[in-house]
Amino acid sequence: MALSVPKAPGFSSMLKEGTRHFAGLEEAVIRNIEACSELSTTLKTAYGPKGLNKMIINHLEKLFVTSDAATIMREMDVQHPTAKMIIQASQMMEHEVLFVSILTIDSLISVGDGTNFVILFAGSLLENAEELIRMGLKPTEIIDGYEMAINKVLDEILPELTVHEVKDIRDLKEVTKAIRSSVMSKQYGNEDFLSELIGKACIAVIGNNNAFNVDNIRICKILGSGIGGSQVVQGMVFKKLVEGDITVADNANVVVYTCPVDTQATETKGTVLIKSAEELKDFSRGEENLLETQIKAIAESGAKVIVSGGKFGDLALHYCNKYNLLAVRLMSKFDIRLSDIKLRHQTNG
C-alpha cells in the first residue's frame, strides 16, 4: 500500500491537487501582462472598418468568420484569469455602447462600439507598465500614476473633445448622427441607410420613462434582395406561413395561447362501450361540438387572429376557417412571450 506524500506547509497546502501558485514580479505580474499583450496582439489586426476577419471555432465546433471583437471574445474559450478580466471589460463596453465621433477638417474618423478598443488600450497600458516595472518601479506606483492620468483626462481633456451631444433621444436626426459612427465600423458604405433604420427602430420602442430594452427590436432575415430592401416594421414579423385558409386580417384583435388548439386526450385511460353506429356518431359529434363551441366563443369575443405555441388540429383548423379566424403557430416560446408583451403594450397604450 503506497503512502500519501504530505504537502509542504504554507499557502500551497490549502489548495486542491493540481493547482499552481505563482508569486512575485517575474512569476505573477509579468506572466499576466504577457497574457493580456498576446490577447491584444491577436485582435489588433481586426481593428477598424478595414480590419481583417478572424476564423473562430467554438466549443460546439461552430465556425465564425468575423472581425467583430465582441463576437470573437464571446466565442473564444479563454482560461487565463487576467485575460478574462479584460474580456469582461470589453463586454461591459458592448452593453454600455459608447459612440465617439471625432470630426476633423478633412474627414470623419469614426469609432465603433469600443469592444476592440478596450482590449487594445488595456494591452498597450500593460505593455508600458511592464517596461516601468523592469526599470524598478513598483506596481502600486504605476497604478497611482495611471489614476492621476485618468483624473486629468476626465476633468480636462475629454470635455474639450465633445463635438456632438444628443439632447433629445426621440429626435431621429440626432440619434442617427450618434449611431452612424458605430455602424460605419461594421458596414462601411451602408452607414447612412442602416443608421436611419436603426434610429427609427430604437425610437419606436422607447417607453414613456425613456427606458430602452434591446429585446424589443428583432431582426428578421428573408432570403432575396439586399441591404437596400431592409425596412422597419411597426409590429412583429415571423418567417412562417399561416396554418389555415385565412391569410389576411386587418385591425384584428389577437388571442395568444401557449397550448395547442386541438382536442386533448384524457390524462387517465378510459373505456367507452359503444353498442350501435348512432352511439359512435353521438360520441364523435360530442367532441366536435365542444371544440366548435370553444372556437365560436373566441370569434364572438371579437378576436380575428389565434396565435398558438402548439399545433392546430385538422378539426380546429376547419372551425377556424368556418369562423374566419387567422391561425398562426409559433415554435419559439420567446416569440410567444414577446408577442404577448407587445400586444399588452398596444392595448394599454
Summary of the structure (lengths in Angstrom):
residues: 349
radius of gyration: 30.5
end to end distance: 77.2
largest distance: 101.8
contacts: 834
relative contact order: 0.07
helix: 50%
strand: 9%
